[in-house]
Amino acid sequence: MSNNPKITVVDLETYKTNPKLHNNKKYYKICLIHPKSILHYPSKSITINNTVLVFTNPLLVYNWEPISREQVGYSCLFNPSFLAENTNELEKQCPLFKLGANNIFHLNKEQETHITSLYKKIKEELNSDYKNKDAVVSNYISLIIHEALKIEPNAANKTPKCAASRITSLFFEQLNRQFPIKDPNKSITLKTPKDYSDFLSVHINHLNDSVKTITGKSTSTHIKEKITAEAENMLHNTDLNITEIAYCLGFKYPNNFSKFFKSNTGKSPLEHRSVFL
């Protein structure tokens, strides 16, 4: 990423030629894309023949195929912690970042010029030495979000219609509510797909099929990725020891947590923490 690991803005040519950015599915992305490209989703492909604003999140399964030789535009990438720390409740609940919602917005020339200027201001701010630049950048991102909502003003009131989308949204709502962990004396209560199916009062097969259909990944994979991401966050940003972190994340024994973490990151918890010391 950039000097600030929480957020960066790059032009599309850099984005296209950098696999670490292009293929990274851990980040929320807001992309300003000029023609011509194709966005591939599990059930459809969409050809972009005019300038669009595209919102994606870590749960959305997609692939961007640039067609035009030169790609003009920008990609703004930010991790979940930036979204949690720097956006208000309206942005957090914005359907542009949720499954099943429209995530592609076609821009006219005036909108394109205005939004392009916002991307440039974000880049300038990220390169500045201002200590509160994250707050300024967050304001620019909010403006981009609201420009999309102006294009489709009723988006905030729309919810996914199909049963699979509804169940998947409920699953992620409960999954995300458990994180970030703020009380080191409490352990997460929903740890397995069965825990979530019981909580949501749906059969586990129905939950698993719905999540797999909508996201392309299993329920257990999403849970594993979320716990791993929170473990990395706690190792990096807290002084809790390994035993305390293991407890918070629902592991009965620290050794089980260490094995889980290493199998998913390639490093032991202590090795991961030492990188940031």
Secondary structure, DSSP 8 states (H G I E B T S, - for coil): --SSTTEEEEEHHHHHH-HHHHT--SSEEEEEE-SSEEEEETTEEEEE-S-EEEEE-TT---EEEE-SSS--EEEEEE-HHHHHHH--HHHHT-GGGSTTS--EEE--HHHHHHHHHHHHHHHHHHTS--TTHHHHHHHHHHHHHHHHHHHSTTGGG----SHHHHHHHHHHHHHHHT-S---TT---S--SHHHHHHHHTS-HHHHHHHHHHHHSS-HHHHHHHHHHHHHHHHHHH----HHHHHHHTT-SSHHHHHHHHHHHHSS-HHHHHHHT-
